[in-house]
């Protein structure tokens, strides 16, 4: 499943990170719709709003369906047919949609058959592993990162050099209050059986679209019919992960500590792996418009930081380099 995400890039950098090529091969950046509503966060949960990509044709019927726009939508799909004036009265959870039933359940079938496909954007998502002790250990799961993710480049650069966003397949819908009022755009994240590498954490995972061709096919509803598009909904092995502190358990906590890697059972700090350096380095370079990164909320380390016990499945070092750009924080680490 997918019940919590992080998306910390500011609106301008998020737009740059979503650059693509349209049908004519021209390099484009998606235009924002309702940009003022977007709020970056290290800890997004259902009923909060988050950024999604969708075809421009959903908003302008004469637009090229390969053109994309960015929109801030509420997480938790409200079907267009819902008759209550209060969307919170919806009696079932629609934050996730199982791939094996999405063409059967009325909440999703209508929207999906109408081509209302979107891509939900995030730095990564959190998942909790059930422990034998009865507790749960959170993990942060994301695309593998290269050292280039530390350097976001400048506005005029041809390509985005920062963090590679996780791109999850979603379905959206538009709901209008029966008594009139503003249209509400909402989305759900499609889930599939977990891939082998992350199945020890949880048996479900979001359907991740790996690469711009997959994103193009999922979004371009005018060119790619539903029955063809749903073939893209598969588990992926191209993800990495690391354990994080239970600090993330509270939705009220919204600082870099939510994604900072820890070592399970460690009593002291250890040397970071090369992959850790980039992940932590990325976080420290506080982008304009991202959530406030207070020094008192950051964990303490010396010159290196804690690493994941599964280094072959983490890019956490990129985050460390990003965090380290502005120096070492001097605050105490929250206990996991």
C-alpha positions in Angstrom: 0.0 0.0 0.0 1.0 3.6 0.1 -0.2 5.7 3.0 2.5 8.4 3.4 4.8 10.2 1.0 7.4 13.0 1.0 7.6 15.8 -1.7 9.9 18.5 -0.5 10.8 20.4 -3.7 9.5 23.9 -4.1 7.0 24.6 -6.9 9.6 26.0 -9.4 12.0 23.1 -8.9 9.2 20.6 -9.0 8.3 21.9 -12.4 11.9 21.7 -13.7 12.1 18.1 -12.3 9.1 17.2 -14.4 10.6 18.4 -17.8 9.6 16.2 -20.7 9.4 16.0 -24.5 6.1 16.5 -26.2 4.8 14.7 -29.3 7.0 16.9 -31.6 10.1 16.2 -29.6 10.2 19.7 -28.0 11.6 19.8 -24.5 8.9 21.3 -22.2 8.2 22.0 -18.6 4.6 21.4 -17.4 2.6 24.5 -16.5 1.3 24.8 -13.0 -2.4 24.9 -12.3 -3.3 26.4 -8.9 0.4 26.6 -8.0 -0.5 28.7 -5.0 -2.1 25.8 -3.3 0.9 23.5 -3.4 2.8 23.0 -0.1 6.0 21.0 0.0 6.2 18.4 2.8 8.4 15.6 4.2 5.3 13.9 5.5 2.1 13.9 3.4 -0.8 11.7 4.3 -4.3 11.0 2.9 -6.7 14.0 2.9 -3.7 16.3 2.4 -3.0 17.7 -1.0 -0.1 16.7 -3.3 1.3 17.4 -6.8 0.2 15.3 -9.8 0.9 15.3 -13.5 -2.0 15.0 -16.0 -2.7 15.6 -19.7 -3.5 19.2 -20.5 -6.4 18.0 -22.6 -8.4 17.2 -19.4 -8.5 21.0 -18.8 -8.5 22.2 -22.4 -10.3 20.1 -24.9 -8.4 21.5 -27.9 -5.0 20.9 -26.3 -2.4 18.4 -27.5 -3.0 15.3 -25.2 0.8 14.8 -25.0 1.2 18.2 -23.2 1.3 18.0 -19.4 0.3 20.2 -16.5 1.0 20.1 -12.8 -1.9 20.4 -10.4 -2.2 20.2 -6.6 -5.0 17.7 -5.8 -6.4 16.2 -2.6 -5.3 12.6 -1.8 -8.3 10.3 -1.5 -10.5 10.0 -4.6 -14.1 11.4 -4.3 -16.1 9.9 -7.2 -17.9 12.4 -9.4 -21.2 10.6 -8.7 -21.0 11.1 -4.9 -24.2 12.9 -3.8 -23.4 14.1 -0.3 -22.4 17.8 0.0 -19.5 16.8 2.4 -16.8 14.7 0.7 -15.6 13.6 4.2 -18.8 11.6 4.5 -17.5 9.1 1.9 -17.8 5.7 3.7 -14.7 4.0 2.3 -11.0 4.6 2.0 -10.0 5.7 -1.5 -6.3 6.7 -0.9 -5.2 3.5 -2.6 -6.7 1.5 -5.4 -5.9 -2.1 -6.0 -4.8 -2.8 -9.6 -6.7 -6.1 -9.7 -10.1 -4.4 -8.9 -9.7 -0.9 -10.4 -11.8 -1.8 -13.4 -14.5 -3.4 -11.3 -15.1 -1.0 -8.4 -17.5 1.9 -9.3 -15.3 4.4 -7.4 -12.5 4.0 -10.0 -13.9 2.3 -13.1 -15.8 5.3 -14.5 -12.9 7.7 -14.1 -10.4 5.2 -15.4 -12.5 4.4 -18.5 -12.8 8.2 -19.2 -9.0 8.4 -19.3 -8.6 10.3 -16.0 -5.1 9.0 -15.4 -2.5 10.9 -13.5 1.1 10.6 -12.1 1.5 11.2 -8.4 4.9 12.8 -7.6 7.0 12.3 -4.5 10.6 12.2 -3.3 9.6 8.7 -2.1 7.1 7.0 0.0 7.1 5.5 3.5 6.1 2.0 4.5 5.9 0.3 7.9 7.3 -3.2 8.5 5.5 -5.3 11.2 8.0 -6.3 13.9 7.8 -9.5 16.0 7.8 -7.3 19.1 4.5 -5.9 17.9 5.8 -2.5 16.8 6.4 -1.2 13.3 9.6 0.0 11.6 9.2 2.7 9.0 11.2 2.7 5.8 11.7 5.3 3.1 11.5 3.9 -0.5 12.5 5.8 -3.6 14.2 5.6 -7.0 18.0 5.0 -7.1 19.9 8.3 -7.2 23.1 9.3 -8.9 25.7 11.8 -7.5 24.2 14.4 -9.9 21.2 14.6 -7.6 23.2 16.8 -5.3 23.6 19.4 -8.0 20.2 20.8 -9.0 21.7 23.1 -11.6 20.2 26.4 -12.6 17.0 27.5 -14.2 18.5 27.7 -17.6 19.9 24.2 -17.7 18.7 21.9 -20.4 18.1 19.0 -18.0 17.2 18.8 -14.3 20.1 17.5 -12.3 18.5 17.2 -8.9 16.6 14.5 -7.1 14.8 12.0 -9.4 11.2 12.1 -8.3 9.2 8.9 -7.7 6.4 8.7 -10.3 3.4 6.7 -9.2 0.4 5.8 -11.3 -2.8 7.3 -10.1 -6.5 7.9 -11.1 -8.1 11.2 -10.5 -11.7 12.5 -10.6 -13.5 15.8 -10.4 -16.4 16.2 -7.9 -18.8 19.1 -7.8 -20.9 19.7 -4.6 -24.6 18.9 -5.4 -25.6 22.3 -4.0 -23.0 24.0 -6.1 -19.5 25.3 -5.3 -15.9 24.8 -6.4 -14.9 21.7 -8.2 -12.8 19.3 -6.1 -10.0 17.4 -7.8 -8.9 14.3 -6.0 -6.7 11.2 -6.7 -5.9 7.7 -5.6 -2.6 5.8 -5.9 -2.8 2.5 -7.7 -1.1 -0.4 -5.8 0.2 -3.8 -6.9 1.9 -6.8 -5.2 5.2 -5.8 -3.8 8.3 -6.6 -5.7 10.7 -9.2 -4.2 13.1 -6.7 -2.7 10.5 -4.8 -0.7 8.1 -7.6 0.1 9.7 -8.1 3.5 8.5 -4.6 4.4 5.0 -4.9 3.1 3.1 -7.1 0.7 1.8 -4.2 -1.4 3.5 -1.2 -3.1 2.4 1.7 -5.4 2.5 1.1 -9.1 5.6 3.0 -10.2 6.1 4.3 -13.7 9.8 4.0 -14.4 10.9 6.3 -17.2 9.3 9.0 -19.3 8.0 6.6 -22.0 5.9 4.9 -19.3 4.7 8.2 -18.0 3.8 9.4 -21.5 1.7 6.3 -22.2 -0.1 6.6 -18.9 -0.9 10.3 -19.3 -1.7 10.4 -23.0 -5.3 9.0 -22.7 -6.2 10.2 -26.2 -3.5 8.1 -27.9 -3.2 5.2 -25.4 -6.5 3.4 -24.6 -7.2 2.2 -21.1 -6.7 -1.5 -21.9 -3.2 -0.7 -23.2 -2.3 1.7 -20.4 -3.2 -0.8 -17.6 -0.4 -3.1 -18.9 2.0 -0.5 -17.4 0.8 -1.3 -14.0 3.4 -3.7 -12.7 5.7 -4.0 -9.7 9.2 -2.6 -10.2 12.5 -3.8 -8.8 14.2 -0.4 -9.6 13.8 1.1 -6.2 16.0 1.5 -3.1 15.1 2.0 0.6 16.4 2.6 4.1 15.0 2.5 7.6 14.0 5.8 9.2 13.1 7.0 12.6 9.6 6.5 14.1 9.6 10.3 14.2 7.8 10.0 10.9 4.9 8.2 12.5 3.3 11.5 13.5 1.8 13.3 10.5 2.5 16.5 12.5 6.3 16.0 12.0 7.5 17.7 8.8 11.3 18.1 8.8 14.2 16.3 7.1 14.5 13.9 10.0 11.5 12.1 8.5 13.6 10.8 5.6 17.0 10.7 7.3 18.5 7.1 7.3 19.1 5.3 10.6 20.9 2.0 11.4 18.5 -0.5 13.0 19.7 -1.4 16.5 22.8 0.8 16.3 24.0 2.3 19.6 26.6 4.6 18.0 27.2 6.4 14.7 29.0 4.5 12.0 30.7 5.5 8.7 28.4 6.2 5.9 28.3 4.2 2.7 29.0 6.0 -0.6 25.3 5.9 -1.3 24.3 7.5 2.0 26.4 10.6 1.3 24.3 11.7 -1.7 20.9 11.3 -0.1 21.7 13.2 3.1 23.7 15.7 1.1 20.6 16.4 -1.0 18.5 17.1 2.0 20.8 19.7 3.6 20.6 22.0 0.6 17.3 23.6 1.6 15.6 24.6 -1.6 13.5 27.7 -1.6 9.8 26.9 -1.1 10.5 23.5 0.5 9.4 22.8 4.1 11.3 24.7 6.8 14.4 22.7 7.8 15.0 23.8 11.4 18.4 22.9 12.8 16.8 21.8 16.1 14.8 19.2 14.2 17.8 17.6 12.4 19.7 14.6 13.8 23.2 14.9 15.0 26.2 13.3 13.3 30.0 14.0 13.2 31.4 13.9 9.7 29.6 10.8 8.5 26.1 9.6 9.2 24.2 6.4 10.0 23.7 4.0 7.1 21.1 1.4 6.1 21.8 -2.2 7.0 21.0 -3.0 3.3 23.5 -0.8 1.4 22.8 -2.6 -1.9 19.3 -1.2 -1.8 19.9 2.4 -0.8 21.0 5.7 -2.3 21.0 7.3 1.1 24.5 8.8 0.6 23.1 11.2 -1.9 20.8 12.6 0.8 23.8 13.0 3.1 25.8 15.0 0.6 22.8 17.3 0.0 22.3 17.8 3.7 26.0 18.4 4.3 26.3 21.3 1.8 25.4 23.9 4.5 27.5 22.3 7.3 26.8 19.9 10.1 23.7 20.3 12.3 24.3 20.5 16.0 21.0 19.3 17.3 20.3 16.1 19.2 18.9 13.1 17.3 15.3 12.0 18.1 15.2 8.5 19.4 13.7 6.0 17.1 
